[in-house]
Amino acid sequence: MEGSRLDRGLNPWRYNADGSLTPRARAQDAGGANAPAGGGAGQVTVDPAILTRGSAAAGEVHGQLTTAGRVADDTTAAAASGLNQENFQLGPSLRITGELWNSQMTTLIQACHKIEQSLAANARGYRMAEDANEMRMADIARHFE
């Protein structure tokens, strides 16, 4: 398998089912950051199935963060309270750290949710556009029969 587990999770479109990089991802990596994503100069291709896979991956990260990212909330609050009750100066600092962690996790969880929803909506939009184009082309083709 190529790439880190995180990269494979966040960028599933770069990998084949066996975990190897797709030819397009290899070309991008070989060409550096400025290599065109669509396979040609200035060309961009969109595959709704890949957007859907990306949406699912973002949903998985969202779920994991929602669960694992909140594990320390209660214990941190309890530890901060206990330290504070015993007049340790570390108590208020730990409380502030816990609140900051909670705030940052909330922001990250919301961002993952937004990415998940945006990718899914874009996949639906591209599919709808392709279906509409197909219907228009079929209509045009009838005039040439």
C-alpha positions, 0 to 999 in steps of 0.5 A, spaced: 500 500 500 502 506 498 501 513 502 499 514 509 493 512 512 490 519 513 492 521 506 488 514 503 482 516 508 482 524 506 483 523 498 480 516 496 480 518 489 488 518 489 488 510 490 485 504 487 481 499 490 488 495 492 491 501 495 496 503 490 496 510 487 492 511 480 495 513 474 493 520 475 495 521 482 502 518 480 502 523 474 500 529 479 506 527 484 511 526 479 509 533 476 509 537 482 504 541 485 503 545 479 501 539 475 494 539 472 489 535 475 485 533 469 490 530 465 491 535 460 493 542 460 487 546 463 483 540 463 479 538 469 475 532 469 470 530 475 467 523 477 461 524 481 463 517 484 469 519 486 466 525 490 461 521 493 467 516 496 470 523 498 464 525 502 463 518 505 471 519 507 469 525 510 463 522 514 467 517 517 472 522 519 467 526 522 464 520 526 471 518 528 472 525 531 465 526 534 467 520 538 474 520 539 475 527 540 470 528 545 473 522 550 477 527 554 472 532 555 469 529 562 475 527 565 479 534 563 473 538 566 473 533 572 480 534 573 480 541 573 475 542 578 478 537 583 485 541 582 481 547 583 478 545 589 485 543 592 487 550 590 492 548 585 494 553 580 493 548 574 486 547 575 484 554 572 489 552 566 487 545 565 479 548 565 481 553 559 485 548 556 479 543 556 475 549 553 479 550 548 480 543 546 472 543 546 472 549 541 477 546 536 474 539 536 467 543 535 470 547 529 474 541 526 467 536 526 463 542 523 468 543 518 468 535 516 461 535 516 461 541 511 466 537 507 462 531 507 455 535 505 459 539 500 462 533 496 455 529 496 451 535 493 457 536 488 456 529 486 449 530 485 449 536 481 454 533 476 450 527 476 444 531 474 447 536 469 450 529 466 443 526 466 440 533 463 445 533 458 444 526 456 436 528 455 438 534 451 443 530 446 437 524 445 432 530 443 437 533 438 439 526 436 431 525 434 431 530 429 437 527 425 433 520 425 
